Every structure is written in C-alpha cells, then in structure tokens.
Amino acid sequence: MPDFSDYIIYVDESGDHGLDSIDPQYPVFVLAFCIFHKNDYMQIISPAIQQFKFKYFGHDMVILHEYEIRKAKDEFGILFHKEIREPFMTDLNQLVADSPFTLIASVIKKEALKQKYIYPANPYHIALGFGLERVYRFLEGNGQAGEVTHVIVEKRGRREDDELELEFRRVRDGGNYFSRQLPFQIVFADKKTNSSGLQLADLVARPIGRAILNPAQANRAYEIIQEKFYCDAQGKKTGWGLKCFP
C-alpha cells in the first residue's frame, strides 16, 4: 500500500477555457486548488457544511454552487426573500472564513494569451500546470513531497476528461518546473457528487476572477478568501498562491 499524504486537493474552475469566443464581461479562466489537511477536512469542514445545510434546507443533499446561489436558482430560490438571503450569506461567508484550507489559484487572461501566442495552449492545461507546481511546493514545505496526494476534479465530458488526464500525467511525470516526478494521482468526480471540498473550491473560484478583473470593486468573498492564499516567507501571494498569466 502506498504512503498517502496528510493532504487532499480539490479543484474547480470559473469561466470558460475556450478561446474562440471570449466573454467580454469575464475574459478570464480561473482554476482554484483548495488544499485541505485531512484531519481538518473530516473533523471541521465537512461537519460545518452539513450543519449549514441542515439549518437552511433541513437536509444535506443540496450542493452549494456559486452560480445557483448568485442567481437564486433551484433550491436557492429561498434567497429571493431578504429575511433569508441576508443571514444565509452571512453564515456562508463565515463558513468559508472558518474553514481551514490553503488556496492556490491560476488565472489565465484569455485575450492577452491570444495576443501573445500564435497557437496558444488550452487555458485549463496552462492553469493546471501552474497549480500543480505550486501545490507540490506547498507539500514539500510541509514534509509531504514523498507521499501520494490525490487531486480531485469534476468530470466535464469524456473527451475533455481524457485530454485533462493526459495533460495531468504529462505534468506529473516530469513536464514541470522541477523536471521531476510529482506525487499526484488524479480522481474524477461526478458533478453531482456531494463533496465538501469541491463545493468550497466552487465557491472561491469566481471571486478570484472578479478581483483580478475589477480590483477596485467591492468583493466581500475575495476579502475573506485572500487570507487563505499560499504565501512565501514574507507573506507574498503573487506568484505563489496566486498566479496570473500572461
């Protein structure tokens, strides 16, 4: 049996990774990597998310999706009522703030990418490489560089998943900044999987993109999560926990 690390990584995206038709309102692709210590995940995060769901829905089968919450869609139609929306958002923000995890995010500026390269690579693949390199640096700093760490991503479709797995293996097997084998294994999860880690990754991805596009705009969600970015010894997150490219 392999030695598994003390950490697990959940990954989610914000924005479209396509380059043919770029949304002028959101011309970025964000890939968020949430790094959880497994003890924190089991003992703190998952119970807190269940408690939140029981409070507002009476059951824990609801999946927290940033888009549905923002648009008050489906189960989140309750958010049309101000008397529910305000405490819901306050509690949700507090839930994220209280959840112990480390955040690494890759932000790809799609228009700049197209201008810089004649044949630009897939933004998802670029973001994946940057993210895995920084996750490895985090693991190395926490004495886990030699242990197997699982990286959980959502399924998107057979072709996309096959392409992603191929790119993941290329980066893992030496196509990275360190030119070495990285101790990662990828796990694909169905979009309907009720995973606490994937839900938190979904909640943090878009606020990062909005903060990059409109840094002067009020962004309460980003104010909360920016304290969680992986940083160097001097507290610098740019280039460490937050990579923007190009």
Phi and psi restraints in degrees (value plus and minus 20) as a CYANA .aco file:
   2 PRO   PHI     -88.7   -48.7
   2 PRO   PSI     138.7   178.7
   3 ASP   PHI    -103.7   -63.7
   3 ASP   PSI      98.7   138.7
   4 PHE   PHI    -111.4   -71.4
   4 PHE   PSI     124.7   164.7
   5 SER   PHI     -94.5   -54.5
   5 SER   PSI     149.5   189.5
   6 ASP   PHI    -100.1   -60.1
   6 ASP   PSI     -21.9    18.1
   7 TYR   PHI    -140.4  -100.4
   7 TYR   PSI     135.8   175.8
   8 ILE   PHI    -157.0  -117.0
   8 ILE   PSI     125.3   165.3
   9 ILE   PHI    -136.3   -96.3
   9 ILE   PSI     110.7   150.7
  10 TYR   PHI    -137.0   -97.0
  10 TYR   PSI     116.0   156.0
  11 VAL   PHI    -145.6  -105.6
  11 VAL   PSI     114.1   154.1
  12 ASP   PHI    -164.9  -124.9
  12 ASP   PSI     145.3   185.3
  13 GLU   PHI    -141.1  -101.1
  13 GLU   PSI     144.5   184.5
  14 SER   PHI    -159.3  -119.3
  14 SER   PSI     110.8   150.8
  15 GLY   PHI      74.4   114.4
  15 GLY   PSI     148.6   188.6
  16 ASP   PHI    -114.0   -74.0
  16 ASP   PSI     114.1   154.1
  17 HIS   PHI    -103.7   -63.7
  17 HIS   PSI     -22.0    18.0
  18 GLY   PHI     -92.4   -52.4
  18 GLY   PSI     134.4   174.4
  19 LEU   PHI    -136.8   -96.8
  19 LEU   PSI     -26.6    13.4
  20 ASP   PHI     -92.4   -52.4
  20 ASP   PSI     -62.9   -22.9
  21 SER   PHI    -149.8  -109.8
  21 SER   PSI      84.8   124.8
  22 ILE   PHI    -119.4   -79.4
  22 ILE   PSI     106.7   146.7
  23 ASP   PHI     -88.7   -48.7
  23 ASP   PSI      95.6   135.6
  24 PRO   PHI     -84.7   -44.7
  24 PRO   PSI     -41.0    -1.0
  25 GLN   PHI    -101.1   -61.1
  25 GLN   PSI     -39.7     0.3
  26 TYR   PHI    -171.2  -131.2
  26 TYR   PSI      49.9    89.9
  27 PRO   PHI    -105.9   -65.9
  27 PRO   PSI      16.4    56.4
  28 VAL   PHI    -149.4  -109.4
  28 VAL   PSI     140.0   180.0
  29 PHE   PHI    -142.9  -102.9
  29 PHE   PSI     106.8   146.8
  30 VAL   PHI    -137.4   -97.4
  30 VAL   PSI     113.1   153.1
  31 LEU   PHI    -142.0  -102.0
  31 LEU   PSI      96.2   136.2
  32 ALA   PHI    -124.1   -84.1
  32 ALA   PSI     110.0   150.0
  33 PHE   PHI    -131.5   -91.5
  33 PHE   PSI      93.7   133.7
  34 CYS   PHI    -121.6   -81.6
  34 CYS   PSI     100.8   140.8
  35 ILE   PHI    -123.0   -83.0
  35 ILE   PSI      99.4   139.4
  36 PHE   PHI    -136.1   -96.1
  36 PHE   PSI     115.7   155.7
  37 HIS   PHI     -93.6   -53.6
  37 HIS   PSI     112.7   152.7
  38 LYS   PHI     -80.4   -40.4
  38 LYS   PSI     -55.5   -15.5
  39 ASN   PHI     -84.5   -44.5
  39 ASN   PSI     -62.3   -22.3
  40 ASP   PHI     -83.0   -43.0
  40 ASP   PSI     -60.0   -20.0
  41 TYR   PHI     -82.6   -42.6
  41 TYR   PSI     -65.2   -25.2
  42 MET   PHI     -94.7   -54.7
  42 MET   PSI     -61.1   -21.1
  43 GLN   PHI    -113.0   -73.0
  43 GLN   PSI     -45.3    -5.3
  44 ILE   PHI    -136.8   -96.8
  44 ILE   PSI     -75.8   -35.8
  45 ILE   PHI     -90.4   -50.4
  45 ILE   PSI     -75.2   -35.2
  46 SER   PHI     -80.4   -40.4
  46 SER   PSI     -64.7   -24.7
  47 PRO   PHI     -82.4   -42.4
  47 PRO   PSI     -57.1   -17.1
  48 ALA   PHI     -85.7   -45.7
  48 ALA   PSI     -60.5   -20.5
  49 ILE   PHI     -86.9   -46.9
  49 ILE   PSI     -60.6   -20.6
  50 GLN   PHI     -82.7   -42.7
  50 GLN   PSI     -62.8   -22.8
  51 GLN   PHI     -81.2   -41.2
  51 GLN   PSI     -61.7   -21.7
  52 PHE   PHI     -80.5   -40.5
  52 PHE   PSI     -65.2   -25.2
  53 LYS   PHI     -86.8   -46.8
  53 LYS   PSI     -61.7   -21.7
  54 PHE   PHI     -81.0   -41.0
  54 PHE   PSI     -56.9   -16.9
  55 LYS   PHI     -85.0   -45.0
  55 LYS   PSI     -63.3   -23.3
  56 TYR   PHI    -118.3   -78.3
  56 TYR   PSI     -39.6     0.4
  57 PHE   PHI    -145.5  -105.5
  57 PHE   PSI     -36.7     3.3
  58 GLY   PHI      65.1   105.1
  58 GLY   PSI     -25.0    15.0
  59 HIS   PHI    -171.6  -131.6
  59 HIS   PSI     151.6   191.6
  60 ASP   PHI    -135.1   -95.1
  60 ASP   PSI       3.9    43.9
  61 MET   PHI    -108.8   -68.8
  61 MET   PSI     -31.8     8.2
  62 VAL   PHI     -87.3   -47.3
  62 VAL   PSI     117.5   157.5
  63 ILE   PHI    -124.2   -84.2
  63 ILE   PSI     104.9   144.9
  64 LEU   PHI     -97.2   -57.2
  64 LEU   PSI      86.4   126.4
  65 HIS   PHI    -136.3   -96.3
  65 HIS   PSI     107.9   147.9
  66 GLU   PHI     -76.3   -36.3
  66 GLU   PSI     -62.7   -22.7
  67 TYR   PHI     -82.9   -42.9
  67 TYR   PSI     -68.8   -28.8
  68 GLU   PHI     -85.1   -45.1
  68 GLU   PSI     -56.4   -16.4
  69 ILE   PHI     -85.9   -45.9
  69 ILE   PSI     -66.9   -26.9
  70 ARG   PHI     -82.6   -42.6
  70 ARG   PSI     -56.6   -16.6
  71 LYS   PHI    -113.8   -73.8
  71 LYS   PSI     -22.1    17.9
  72 ALA   PHI      34.3    74.3
  72 ALA   PSI      28.9    68.9
  73 LYS   PHI    -118.0   -78.0
  73 LYS   PSI     135.3   175.3
  74 ASP   PHI      32.5    72.5
  74 ASP   PSI    -144.8  -104.8
  75 GLU   PHI     -79.9   -39.9
  75 GLU   PSI     -43.5    -3.5
  76 PHE   PHI    -108.2   -68.2
  76 PHE   PSI      -7.3    32.7
  77 GLY   PHI     -80.5   -40.5
  77 GLY   PSI     -41.1    -1.1
  78 ILE   PHI     -80.8   -40.8
  78 ILE   PSI     -39.8     0.2
  79 LEU   PHI     -96.8   -56.8
  79 LEU   PSI     -25.5    14.5
  80 PHE   PHI     -89.0   -49.0
  80 PHE   PSI     -38.5     1.5
  81 HIS   PHI    -112.7   -72.7
  81 HIS   PSI      96.6   136.6
  82 LYS   PHI     -76.9   -36.9
  82 LYS   PSI     -57.0   -17.0
  83 GLU   PHI     -87.4   -47.4
  83 GLU   PSI     -37.9     2.1
  84 ILE   PHI    -118.9   -78.9
  84 ILE   PSI     -61.8   -21.8
  85 ARG   PHI     -78.7   -38.7
  85 ARG   PSI     -65.0   -25.0
  86 GLU   PHI     -85.2   -45.2
  86 GLU   PSI     -69.4   -29.4
  87 PRO   PHI     -87.4   -47.4
  87 PRO   PSI     -52.9   -12.9
  88 PHE   PHI     -79.8   -39.8
  88 PHE   PSI     -70.3   -30.3
  89 MET   PHI     -87.7   -47.7
  89 MET   PSI     -57.1   -17.1
  90 THR   PHI     -81.7   -41.7
  90 THR   PSI     -65.8   -25.8
  91 ASP   PHI     -89.0   -49.0
  91 ASP   PSI     -56.8   -16.8
  92 LEU   PHI     -85.9   -45.9
  92 LEU   PSI     -64.6   -24.6
  93 ASN   PHI     -80.4   -40.4
  93 ASN   PSI     -60.5   -20.5
  94 GLN   PHI     -87.5   -47.5
  94 GLN   PSI     -56.7   -16.7
  95 LEU   PHI     -79.7   -39.7
  95 LEU   PSI     -66.6   -26.6
  96 VAL   PHI     -85.4   -45.4
  96 VAL   PSI     -63.4   -23.4
  97 ALA   PHI     -81.5   -41.5
  97 ALA   PSI     -58.1   -18.1
  98 ASP   PHI    -103.4   -63.4
  98 ASP   PSI     -31.0     9.0
  99 SER   PHI     -99.3   -59.3
  99 SER   PSI      99.7   139.7
 100 PRO   PHI     -99.6   -59.6
 100 PRO   PSI      87.5   127.5
 101 PHE   PHI    -175.1  -135.1
 101 PHE   PSI     142.1   182.1
 102 THR   PHI    -129.0   -89.0
 102 THR   PSI     117.8   157.8
 103 LEU   PHI    -132.3   -92.3
 103 LEU   PSI     112.9   152.9
 104 ILE   PHI    -148.5  -108.5
 104 ILE   PSI     112.7   152.7
 105 ALA   PHI    -156.7  -116.7
 105 ALA   PSI     118.6   158.6
 106 SER   PHI    -128.6   -88.6
 106 SER   PSI     108.5   148.5
 107 VAL   PHI    -138.9   -98.9
 107 VAL   PSI      98.9   138.9
 108 ILE   PHI    -124.3   -84.3
 108 ILE   PSI     100.1   140.1
 109 LYS   PHI    -107.0   -67.0
 109 LYS   PSI      85.7   125.7
 110 LYS   PHI     -89.6   -49.6
 110 LYS   PSI     -60.2   -20.2
 111 GLU   PHI     -83.8   -43.8
 111 GLU   PSI     -63.5   -23.5
 112 ALA   PHI     -85.1   -45.1
 112 ALA   PSI     -55.4   -15.4
 113 LEU   PHI     -83.5   -43.5
 113 LEU   PSI     -63.5   -23.5
 114 LYS   PHI     -86.5   -46.5
 114 LYS   PSI     -54.8   -14.8
 115 GLN   PHI     -93.0   -53.0
 115 GLN   PSI     -51.1   -11.1
 116 LYS   PHI    -100.8   -60.8
 116 LYS   PSI     -52.9   -12.9
 117 TYR   PHI    -142.4  -102.4
 117 TYR   PSI     117.8   157.8
 118 ILE   PHI     -87.3   -47.3
 118 ILE   PSI     -62.6   -22.6
 119 TYR   PHI    -142.7  -102.7
 119 TYR   PSI      59.1    99.1
 120 PRO   PHI     -87.2   -47.2
 120 PRO   PSI     125.2   165.2
 121 ALA   PHI     -94.7   -54.7
 121 ALA   PSI     146.8   186.8
 122 ASN   PHI     -81.7   -41.7
 122 ASN   PSI     101.6   141.6
 123 PRO   PHI     -74.6   -34.6
 123 PRO   PSI     -55.3   -15.3
 124 TYR   PHI     -82.7   -42.7
 124 TYR   PSI     -63.2   -23.2
 125 HIS   PHI     -87.4   -47.4
 125 HIS   PSI     -59.5   -19.5
 126 ILE   PHI     -82.0   -42.0
 126 ILE   PSI     -68.2   -28.2
 127 ALA   PHI     -83.1   -43.1
 127 ALA   PSI     -57.6   -17.6
 128 LEU   PHI     -81.5   -41.5
 128 LEU   PSI     -66.8   -26.8
 129 GLY   PHI     -80.5   -40.5
 129 GLY   PSI     -67.7   -27.7
 130 PHE   PHI     -79.7   -39.7
 130 PHE   PSI     -62.6   -22.6
 131 GLY   PHI     -86.7   -46.7
 131 GLY   PSI     -66.0   -26.0
 132 LEU   PHI     -83.9   -43.9
 132 LEU   PSI     -56.8   -16.8
 133 GLU   PHI     -82.0   -42.0
 133 GLU   PSI     -61.1   -21.1
 134 ARG   PHI     -96.0   -56.0
 134 ARG   PSI     -53.3   -13.3
 135 VAL   PHI     -83.0   -43.0
 135 VAL   PSI     -61.6   -21.6
 136 TYR   PHI     -82.1   -42.1
 136 TYR   PSI     -61.1   -21.1
 137 ARG   PHI     -82.2   -42.2
 137 ARG   PSI     -60.1   -20.1
 138 PHE   PHI     -81.1   -41.1
 138 PHE   PSI     -68.2   -28.2
 139 LEU   PHI     -81.8   -41.8
 139 LEU   PSI     -60.5   -20.5
 140 GLU   PHI     -80.9   -40.9
 140 GLU   PSI     -61.7   -21.7
 141 GLY   PHI     -89.9   -49.9
 141 GLY   PSI     -36.3     3.7
 142 ASN   PHI    -131.0   -91.0
 142 ASN   PSI       0.7    40.7
 143 GLY   PHI      47.9    87.9
 143 GLY   PSI       6.1    46.1
 144 GLN   PHI    -140.3  -100.3
 144 GLN   PSI      -3.0    37.0
 145 ALA   PHI     -87.4   -47.4
 145 ALA   PSI     -41.3    -1.3
 146 GLY   PHI    -118.8   -78.8
 146 GLY   PSI     -19.0    21.0
 147 GLU   PHI    -121.3   -81.3
 147 GLU   PSI     133.7   173.7
 148 VAL   PHI     -96.2   -56.2
 148 VAL   PSI     105.0   145.0
 149 THR   PHI    -137.7   -97.7
 149 THR   PSI     109.5   149.5
 150 HIS   PHI    -109.6   -69.6
 150 HIS   PSI     118.8   158.8
 151 VAL   PHI    -135.7   -95.7
 151 VAL   PSI      95.6   135.6
 152 ILE   PHI    -119.5   -79.5
 152 ILE   PSI     104.8   144.8
 153 VAL   PHI    -148.8  -108.8
 153 VAL   PSI     135.9   175.9
 154 GLU   PHI    -101.0   -61.0
 154 GLU   PSI     123.6   163.6
 155 LYS   PHI     -87.5   -47.5
 155 LYS   PSI     124.5   164.5
 156 ARG   PHI    -146.0  -106.0
 156 ARG   PSI     -32.4     7.6
 157 GLY   PHI     125.5   165.5
 157 GLY   PSI     131.8   171.8
 158 ARG   PHI     -76.5   -36.5
 158 ARG   PSI     -70.0   -30.0
 159 ARG   PHI     -84.7   -44.7
 159 ARG   PSI     -66.5   -26.5
 160 GLU   PHI     -83.4   -43.4
 160 GLU   PSI     -59.5   -19.5
 161 ASP   PHI     -87.1   -47.1
 161 ASP   PSI     -59.8   -19.8
 162 ASP   PHI     -84.0   -44.0
 162 ASP   PSI     -62.7   -22.7
 163 GLU   PHI     -85.3   -45.3
 163 GLU   PSI     -60.1   -20.1
 164 LEU   PHI     -85.5   -45.5
 164 LEU   PSI     -63.4   -23.4
 165 GLU   PHI     -83.5   -43.5
 165 GLU   PSI     -58.7   -18.7
 166 LEU   PHI     -82.7   -42.7
 166 LEU   PSI     -64.7   -24.7
 167 GLU   PHI     -87.0   -47.0
 167 GLU   PSI     -60.4   -20.4
 168 PHE   PHI     -77.4   -37.4
 168 PHE   PSI     -67.6   -27.6
 169 ARG   PHI     -85.8   -45.8
 169 ARG   PSI     -55.5   -15.5
 170 ARG   PHI     -82.6   -42.6
 170 ARG   PSI     -66.7   -26.7
 171 VAL   PHI     -84.9   -44.9
 171 VAL   PSI     -66.5   -26.5
 172 ARG   PHI     -81.7   -41.7
 172 ARG   PSI     -57.3   -17.3
 173 ASP   PHI    -106.5   -66.5
 173 ASP   PSI      -9.4    30.6
 174 GLY   PHI     112.9   152.9
 174 GLY   PSI     -32.0     8.0
 175 GLY   PHI    -102.9   -62.9
 175 GLY   PSI      40.5    80.5
 176 ASN   PHI    -163.2  -123.2
 176 ASN   PSI     153.4   193.4
 177 TYR   PHI     -76.1   -36.1
 177 TYR   PSI     -53.6   -13.6
 178 PHE   PHI    -107.0   -67.0
 178 PHE   PSI     -31.4     8.6
 179 SER   PHI      32.9    72.9
 179 SER   PSI      24.9    64.9
 180 ARG   PHI    -164.9  -124.9
 180 ARG   PSI     144.4   184.4
 181 GLN   PHI     -89.2   -49.2
 181 GLN   PSI     109.3   149.3
 182 LEU   PHI    -122.5   -82.5
 182 LEU   PSI     123.9   163.9
 183 PRO   PHI    -104.6   -64.6
 183 PRO   PSI      32.4    72.4
 184 PHE   PHI    -131.6   -91.6
 184 PHE   PSI     127.0   167.0
 185 GLN   PHI    -148.5  -108.5
 185 GLN   PSI     114.4   154.4
 186 ILE   PHI    -111.5   -71.5
 186 ILE   PSI     122.5   162.5
 187 VAL   PHI    -150.7  -110.7
 187 VAL   PSI     105.8   145.8
 188 PHE   PHI    -114.4   -74.4
 188 PHE   PSI     111.0   151.0
 189 ALA   PHI    -136.8   -96.8
 189 ALA   PSI     120.6   160.6
 190 ASP   PHI     -82.3   -42.3
 190 ASP   PSI     125.5   165.5
 191 LYS   PHI     -79.9   -39.9
 191 LYS   PSI     -43.4    -3.4
 192 LYS   PHI    -109.5   -69.5
 192 LYS   PSI     -17.1    22.9
 193 THR   PHI     -84.6   -44.6
 193 THR   PSI     110.0   150.0
 194 ASN   PHI    -108.1   -68.1
 194 ASN   PSI      52.4    92.4
 195 SER   PHI    -124.2   -84.2
 195 SER   PSI     104.6   144.6
 196 SER   PHI     -79.7   -39.7
 196 SER   PSI     -62.2   -22.2
 197 GLY   PHI     -85.1   -45.1
 197 GLY   PSI     -63.8   -23.8
 198 LEU   PHI     -86.4   -46.4
 198 LEU   PSI     -55.2   -15.2
 199 GLN   PHI     -88.0   -48.0
 199 GLN   PSI     -59.8   -19.8
 200 LEU   PHI     -86.6   -46.6
 200 LEU   PSI     -59.8   -19.8
 201 ALA   PHI     -82.4   -42.4
 201 ALA   PSI     -58.2   -18.2
 202 ASP   PHI     -85.4   -45.4
 202 ASP   PSI     -59.8   -19.8
 203 LEU   PHI     -88.4   -48.4
 203 LEU   PSI     -49.2    -9.2
 204 VAL   PHI    -113.8   -73.8
 204 VAL   PSI     -38.1     1.9
 205 ALA   PHI     -85.7   -45.7
 205 ALA   PSI     -70.5   -30.5
 206 ARG   PHI     -86.2   -46.2
 206 ARG   PSI     -61.8   -21.8
 207 PRO   PHI     -76.4   -36.4
 207 PRO   PSI     -50.7   -10.7
 208 ILE   PHI     -86.4   -46.4
 208 ILE   PSI     -66.9   -26.9
 209 GLY   PHI     -80.1   -40.1
 209 GLY   PSI     -62.8   -22.8
 210 ARG   PHI     -84.8   -44.8
 210 ARG   PSI     -57.5   -17.5
 211 ALA   PHI     -87.1   -47.1
 211 ALA   PSI     -55.6   -15.6
 212 ILE   PHI     -90.7   -50.7
 212 ILE   PSI     -60.3   -20.3
 213 LEU   PHI     -94.6   -54.6
 213 LEU   PSI     -59.2   -19.2
 214 ASN   PHI    -153.9  -113.9
 214 ASN   PSI      53.2    93.2
 215 PRO   PHI     -82.6   -42.6
 215 PRO   PSI     -42.8    -2.8
 216 ALA   PHI    -105.7   -65.7
 216 ALA   PSI     -33.0     7.0
 217 GLN   PHI     -97.2   -57.2
 217 GLN   PSI     121.7   161.7
 218 ALA   PHI     -78.6   -38.6
 218 ALA   PSI     113.9   153.9
 219 ASN   PHI    -170.9  -130.9
 219 ASN   PSI      61.9   101.9
 220 ARG   PHI     -79.2   -39.2
 220 ARG   PSI     -61.4   -21.4
 221 ALA   PHI     -81.0   -41.0
 221 ALA   PSI     -61.1   -21.1
 222 TYR   PHI     -89.4   -49.4
 222 TYR   PSI     -55.6   -15.6
 223 GLU   PHI     -77.0   -37.0
 223 GLU   PSI     -57.6   -17.6
 224 ILE   PHI     -92.5   -52.5
 224 ILE   PSI     -67.7   -27.7
 225 ILE   PHI    -100.9   -60.9
 225 ILE   PSI     -37.9     2.1
 226 GLN   PHI     -86.4   -46.4
 226 GLN   PSI     -38.5     1.5
 227 GLU   PHI     -93.1   -53.1
 227 GLU   PSI     -32.1     7.9
 228 LYS   PHI    -119.2   -79.2
 228 LYS   PSI     -25.0    15.0
 229 PHE   PHI     -83.5   -43.5
 229 PHE   PSI     121.6   161.6
 230 TYR   PHI     -84.2   -44.2
 230 TYR   PSI     111.5   151.5
 231 CYS   PHI    -150.3  -110.3
 231 CYS   PSI     143.8   183.8
 232 ASP   PHI    -101.8   -61.8
 232 ASP   PSI    -194.9  -154.9
 233 ALA   PHI     -83.1   -43.1
 233 ALA   PSI     -43.2    -3.2
 234 GLN   PHI    -112.9   -72.9
 234 GLN   PSI     -16.8    23.2
 235 GLY   PHI      65.3   105.3
 235 GLY   PSI      -6.0    34.0
 236 LYS   PHI    -104.2   -64.2
 236 LYS   PSI     106.2   146.2
 237 LYS   PHI    -118.2   -78.2
 237 LYS   PSI     -48.1    -8.1
 238 THR   PHI     -83.1   -43.1
 238 THR   PSI     105.8   145.8
 239 GLY   PHI      68.4   108.4
 239 GLY   PSI     -37.0     3.0
 240 TRP   PHI    -127.6   -87.6
 240 TRP   PSI     -98.3   -58.3
 241 GLY   PHI    -105.7   -65.7
 241 GLY   PSI     -37.0     3.0
 242 LEU   PHI    -151.1  -111.1
 242 LEU   PSI      93.7   133.7
 243 LYS   PHI    -136.2   -96.2
 243 LYS   PSI      97.3   137.3
 244 CYS   PHI    -126.3   -86.3
 244 CYS   PSI     115.7   155.7
 245 PHE   PHI    -165.9  -125.9
 245 PHE   PSI     121.7   161.7
